[in-house]
Amino acid sequence: MNKLAYRLRIYRSVVGMNIKEMLAYNLWFWSQLGAHLFLTIVYVSFWKALYSERETIAGLTMQQTLTYIILARMIAPLVQWGYTQEFGYWIREGTISSELLRPVDFQERIFIGHLTRTFVALAQQLLVTGSFAVLVFDIRLPTDPLIWLSFLISLLLGCSILFCFDWIFGCVAFYSTEVWGLQVVRGSILMLFSGVLLPLTMLPSGLQTLAQWMPFAQSVSIPVSLLSGITPLDQLGSIWLQQLAWLAVMLMLSRLMFNFSVRKITVQGG
Amino acid sequence: MLRYSKIYWYFVVQRFKILMEYRLNFFIGSISTVLFQGASIIAMWAVLRQVPSIQGWTLEQILLIYGLLTLSKGINHLFADNLWVIGRDYIRPGQFDRFLVRPINPLFHLLADRICHDAIGDFIVGFGLVGYAMVKLQLPITLASISFIILMVISGGIIFIALNLITAATAFWIMDSIPVTNLVFSTNEFAQYPLTFYHRSVGILLTWLLPYGFASYYPASYLLGHSIGWMAWLAPLIALVSITIAYRFWVFGLKHYGSTGS
């Protein structure tokens, strides 16, 4: 009898433990969603207050700006941090040596992995926070599948450009072995110049020029402007050409940089 | 009390020794907040430079609110950052039990265990913004106004700590409290703008339920000479009430705590 009670007590704690674990993940999901909702209310209210006394700002109506901002904030978590952290980790741990020895091109492999993660995250974001935004905030997403397609292609190009940029960035880790600080700098520059915080046309012209010469806008401002209808579809040709040119240059630079700096690796303790 | 201050000082010295081993990280940690907030502030400036004001609020006035909130947040960040990770870093791995067998208050031990120097960035941004706004708006910088600001910032900091303490105490039941803390803490974002920008319910929420408004909007309104009456002086009382409730809840949770058994 005692044995039975003992077993039951163990089972009970196992059940309790499992419930707690499940709850922890679920809680995290709801917490993130809730925090995202609060933040969205904050900036939607800010822009609404801003537009309450005027029709347009920098040529954009309230509907356009709100749709743009909500979408840009949805894309932001996908590009905000990059993967440079992993670079630093491989080098610090010395696993970079075995990464390099694998019979598949190192950069290609990381690229595919990174892109997969980005687009799965995008699907999640659009499904959860996207449907949420449509329900709660009255934003108008386009129904034309062509717009969606051009958005996705533009985002794919933008993320590839950013990938190559981050690759160059990550190569710095071969020299510094410390990437956290660089990451912080990159993250804050990206927030401003990618167009997450505001449509880039609202920046003063000097900063706008600066933003054009940085790769960050390619992954947020340009695709999101397409999806929110700020950029008309007839400019698609020139946009894609521009993005392809960016990609070609960045890809070349990233290959060069990698081949050059890979010789610098000192595998720590390896 | 004297004993606790001595012990606290000892913890601070130890923490500082650790930090000095990694000087670069120390430096980066301190400026990371400056960089991130810098991006938002530049964005706000870029938008507001095209318009004279938003519903009567100018850029400098909004920056005053933002600066006061950042200072209060800095106090919480400096002294009570460990409340965030009580579940993940202490309760789950069984580390919390260490505190229970020592002859000092477990909450004190938890807080003193990690003083978060990244808060320096909050103070730089906060002082910078409040100073800039006060000068630009030609508000009187007197002993009275400075004492008022210090009183309000400390009260605001205590309000931040109290809310984080309540949410951290849920870890005694659900083990990992970060999601709960994250959700409640995220509402402080509302308080970076005048509460009049929002639906009325948000104003009530940020005043009476999650009183972050007392860390920014109310003291700023008073400094700007808006007539908000006794609300301007309510912050210390609210801080006292919330920290008392929070501590009671913490003690209640602690009694309920039954370790993870690892």
Chai-1 contact restraints between the chains, C-beta under 6 A:
chainA,res_idxA,chainB,res_idxB,connection_type,confidence,min_distance_angstrom,max_distance_angstrom,comment,restraint_id
A,K20,B,M175,contact,1.0,0.0,6.0,A-B,restraint_1
A,A24,B,D176,contact,1.0,0.0,6.0,A-B,restraint_2
A,L27,B,P179,contact,1.0,0.0,6.0,A-B,restraint_3
A,W28,B,P179,contact,1.0,0.0,6.0,A-B,restraint_4
A,S31,B,P179,contact,1.0,0.0,6.0,A-B,restraint_5
A,S31,B,N182,contact,1.0,0.0,6.0,A-B,restraint_6
A,S31,B,L183,contact,1.0,0.0,6.0,A-B,restraint_7
A,G34,B,L183,contact,1.0,0.0,6.0,A-B,restraint_8
A,A35,B,N182,contact,1.0,0.0,6.0,A-B,restraint_9
A,A35,B,L183,contact,1.0,0.0,6.0,A-B,restraint_10
A,A35,B,S186,contact,1.0,0.0,6.0,A-B,restraint_11
A,F38,B,S186,contact,1.0,0.0,6.0,A-B,restraint_12
A,F38,B,T187,contact,1.0,0.0,6.0,A-B,restraint_13
A,L39,B,E189,contact,1.0,0.0,6.0,A-B,restraint_14
A,V42,B,E189,contact,1.0,0.0,6.0,A-B,restraint_15
A,V42,B,F190,contact,1.0,0.0,6.0,A-B,restraint_16
A,S45,B,F197,contact,1.0,0.0,6.0,A-B,restraint_17
A,S45,B,Y198,contact,1.0,0.0,6.0,A-B,restraint_18
A,F46,B,Y193,contact,1.0,0.0,6.0,A-B,restraint_19
A,A49,B,I54,contact,1.0,0.0,6.0,A-B,restraint_20
A,A49,B,Q55,contact,1.0,0.0,6.0,A-B,restraint_21
A,A49,B,F197,contact,1.0,0.0,6.0,A-B,restraint_22
A,L50,B,I54,contact,1.0,0.0,6.0,A-B,restraint_23
A,I57,B,Q50,contact,1.0,0.0,6.0,A-B,restraint_24
A,G181,B,I28,contact,1.0,0.0,6.0,A-B,restraint_25
A,V184,B,S32,contact,1.0,0.0,6.0,A-B,restraint_26
A,S188,B,L35,contact,1.0,0.0,6.0,A-B,restraint_27
A,S188,B,F36,contact,1.0,0.0,6.0,A-B,restraint_28
A,S188,B,A39,contact,1.0,0.0,6.0,A-B,restraint_29
A,M191,B,A39,contact,1.0,0.0,6.0,A-B,restraint_30
A,L192,B,A39,contact,1.0,0.0,6.0,A-B,restraint_31
A,L192,B,I42,contact,1.0,0.0,6.0,A-B,restraint_32
A,L197,B,A43,contact,1.0,0.0,6.0,A-B,restraint_33
A,L198,B,A43,contact,1.0,0.0,6.0,A-B,restraint_34
A,L198,B,V47,contact,1.0,0.0,6.0,A-B,restraint_35
A,M202,B,A46,contact,1.0,0.0,6.0,A-B,restraint_36
A,M202,B,V47,contact,1.0,0.0,6.0,A-B,restraint_37
A,L203,B,A46,contact,1.0,0.0,6.0,A-B,restraint_38
